[in-house]
Every structure is written in structure tokens, then in C-alpha cells.
């Protein structure tokens, strides 16, 4: 496995590869959710490249940029054992300049839900993803469905800018108790973790209600809200896959979204229907 810090060297390496290129962009602190993306890429491409870069432009003032977990040695071992061909670990000074052009995410879809309390967050996400896709020029790039709004905006950007990379959605990976995998789960103490399980439990209850014929969004939100009374729910929202709000569930075109704080830790989860 090759490790690159220099942009021009990885571009030259990329030019030397003949075959399909799978790409998994990460901020490190790799867990089984990231591993599932990597495994999808290794399985379906001739070569796989992983990036590890904690992107400062998607963090707002006061957020946990400085506290974001860093486990470089462990991350590289995971990549090596998973069959990754190259890891790209650039420096901030190589990725960003003092005179950056601005990418602005579409306000109607980027300043709701995850973007409502975090204005400019998705501007930073789209900026780094576009830069990385231009550097790596992958055939396929893999993103998790847990960050569903981010996934939608990245797919929209790829289509709008006529990028040649295929954006591949991958299923949410959960721990044995049902908690969606996240690098931030390590912040939860035992009591907080128990409370956090109400998030996935509420999604299961909504799923059961739909199996019994309940498709009214207001009713489903009420069921979920009652299940999460022990935590600080930021939002429960139900949208179609273009992230328009809906009143009734439409099968194969709806997503239930949750954001909540458990203690000081903010968690998100969702259910694609």
C-alpha cells in the first residue's frame, strides 16, 4: 500500500493505473462504517484509494474540529488489511489557498435539517469533495447513506458540474445494539449510550407502524418523538429523496431523518423507505 501526502505525486500515481478506480474520502478515525465503504470499493474496482483529511471548512466556530478523533496509525493498518492500494493524506496548506473560489451549496436543500443550525457546513463539504474528486479522478466514489443530506448534495453537485465520477450510496452500518456507527460514538458514556439507543428504536417503531399501514408523516413523527423523550431531539423530519418535505410516505422515495443530542454528543440517523 502506498501513502501519499503530496498532491502532484498522487496525481502521477493515478495516471499510472489502468482499470477502474474506487475512492473513499474520509476524515479518519475509521470504523466499520468506513470499512464497509472500503470493502465495496475493493470488491467492485481494480484499485482503491482512500483519503484521510479532517476538513476544516465544514466545521463552524465552536464545533469539535480540534477534538475530532485522530488515529493515523490504526487507520493506515485498517486500509492496508482491507486491500487499499493507496492512501492520500494531504496537508491543509496544500488543499486550501489564501484566495479560494467559493462553492455555495444550493440554499433550499443545504440550509435545512443539517444545514439549518450549521450554515456554510455543506459549502465546506462540497468544496473538499470536489477538490478530492478532481485530484483522484475516480471511476466510483463511495458515500454512506447515514449522511443522507450530504449524499444528496454531493450527487447533485456531480450532476450539475458534469463530473465523470459515479457517486455510489452505501447502506448504514450499525453496532450490535442498533446504534448507527459514528466516529463520535466514543464520546458517549454508558448511560448516554443507553439513551442513544432510543434513536434507532424509534426508527424501528416507525417501520413497524408502516407495516401496519400507517403512512401519515405527522403520526409517524409522534410515535418517534414519544420514544426519544429522554434525549434532546433536534429534529425528526420526513422527506422524499430530493429532500422535499412530504405529508405521506411514498414507498421507495422517502427518508425519515433524526438529529439529536445525547449529553454533549450530536448524533444523526435515518431510515430509507
N, C-alpha and C positions, 0 to 999 in steps of 0.2 A: 504494500500500500504506500502510495506517495503522499507527501504532505507539502502543501504549497502555502506560502504567505504572500508571495509576490503575484500581482495580477497578471503581468505580462508572461510570467513563466507558466501559469496555469492555462493561459490562452494558447501558448505554444504547445503545451501538453494536449490540450483539447484538439488542436489541429492534427495531432499525430494519431488520433483514434479513428479507426474505421469500424463503423457499426452504430447502433442506437445508443444514446446516452441518457441515462436516468439521473435525475438531480433531486436531492432532498435538502432544502435550505432549513437550517436550524439555528437556535441561539444557544446550543449546547445543553448541558445538564440532561443528557439523553436518558430516556426511559423507554418502556416497552411500546409506548405510543409511537415514538420516533422510530423504534426498531421495526415496527410493522410497516412504516413508510419505506424504510431502507430495504426490507425484505421484498416488498412489492417491486421496488426498483431493480434489485439484483435479479429477481426472478424473470422480469419482463424486458430487460435491456442487456446489451452486450457489455456495457460499462456503467458503473455507478459512481457519481461524485456527490459528496456531502459537504455542505458549508457549515461552519460554526462561527457565528458572528453575532454578538449582542448589539443589536441595532439601536443606537441612542435616539434616533429621530422619531421612534414610535413611542417613547416614554415622555410623559408630561412632567413638569416640575413637581417634585414631591412624591413621585412614584418610585418603585423599587429598583431603579436602574443599578445603583451601587450595590444593592443587596442581592441582585439576581444571581442564582447559584452558578458557580463555575467549577467544572470537574474535567479539566482538559485531558489529564492522563487517562481517566476512566472512559471518557468519550472516544478517544482515539482507539482504545482497546476494543470497545464495542464495535466501532466501524471496521476495524481490522478483522475481528472474528466473524463479522457479518458478510464479509466478502466485498467490502467497498474498495474501489480501485484508487480513489484519490480523495483527500480532504483538503478543503480550501479554508484557511484561517487568516483572513486579511486583517490589517490594522485599520483603525478608524481613519487615520490620516490618509490612507491610500484609497479609501472608499469615498470620503467626503472632502470637498474643497471649500475654500472661503467664498466662492462665488457659484453656489449651487443653483441651477434652474429649479423651479418649483413644480412639483406634481401635486395637484389638488384632487382628492377623491371626490366623486360626484356627491354633492351635498345631500340630496334627497335620500340616498341609501347609506351614506357614510356618517351622517350626523344624527342617526337614530341608534337605539339599542347600545351597542358597544361604543359607538361614537358620540352618544349624547352627552355623557359626562367626561368624555375624553376627546374633545375637539382636536383635530390635527393628527390623532393617533393613526388613522388609516392613510393619511398623506405620507407619513413615515414608512408605513408598511409597504405601500405601493412603490415608493421610491427605492427601497432596498431590494424588493423583489425584482423590479425592472432592471436595476443595476446588475444583480446576480444573474438574471436570465441572459442579459447581454454579454456578460463575461463568459459564462459557461456554454451558452448556446445549446441547451439540452434538447433532446428529442421529446422527452417527457419530464414533467416536474410534478412532485407528489406533495399533496397537502391534506391535512386531516379535516374531517367533517366537524370535529368539535369546534373549531374556529370557523363556523359556517358563514358568518357575515364576511369575514376576511376572505374565505374561499370564493364567495360570490363576487366580491370586488376585484379579486385577482383575475378570475375568469373574464370578468367584464373588461378589465384593462387589457388582457391578452387579445381579446377580440377587437377592442377599439383601436389598439395600436398595431393590429395585424401581425402579432408575434407568431413565430413558427412553432413555438413550443406547445405541446399538448398539456393542459392542466388536468391532472388526474386526482379526483377526490378519493380519499381512503376512509374506511369505517373507523368510528370511535373505538378505542381500546379501553377496557375497564379493569380495575383491580377485582380480586375475587369477591369483595363485598359490594361491588357495583359502582364504586366511586370512579368517575372518569379520570384517566391518568392525566397528570399535570405536573410540571416542574415545581409548582407552588404547593403541592400537597405536603411537602416536607415541613411546611410552616405550621401544620395543624398538630395540636397536641391530641392526646387520646380522647378527651371529652369533645373537642371540636370535631374530630373525625367522625365520631358517632352522630353528631348533629348534621354533619355534611352529607351523611347517607340519606337524609330526607330529600335531597335534590333528585337523586336517581330514583328513589322510591316514588316521588311524585310523578315522574315520567312513566313509571310502570303502571301507576294507578290510572293515569290518563289513557294509556294504551288499553288497559282493561275496560275502561268506560267506552272507548271507541269500538271495541269488540262487541259490546252490548248495544251499539247503535247510537251512542252519544257523539255528535259531531259539532255541536254548538260550542264555539270558542269561549264564550263567557262562562258557560257551565264547566268546561274543562279547566279553565283558569281557576275557578273557585275550588274545585277538587284539589288542585295542586297547591293552591295557597294555604288551604287548611292543613295540608301535610307538612308544610315548611314553616309553621308558626314559631319554631324555636330558633330560627336564623333570620338574618336581616336580608329579606328578598329585595333586590334592586328592581328587577322586572321579570314578569312572565309574559311572553308575547308569542302570538301565533301568526305566521306569515306564509305566503306562498314562496316558491323557490326563486322568485325575483325580488323577494323581500318587500312585498306589498302586504299591508295588514289585511286580514280576511275575517269574516264573521262565522264561516262554516269551514270545517275541514274538507279539503279535496284530496282524496287518496292519490298518492304518488306525486303530489305537488304541494306539500305543506311541511312546515318545520315548526316544532314547539321549542322555544328558546327560554333559557333561565340564566339569570346572573344573580348571585347572592354573596353576601359577606358572612363568613363564619369566623368569629373573632376578628382578627385584622386581615384575614386572608380572603381575597376575592376569587370566587370560582364561577366557571360557566359550564353549561351542559346543554344538550339538546336532543331532540328525537326527530328524525326524518320519517315522514309518514308517506 
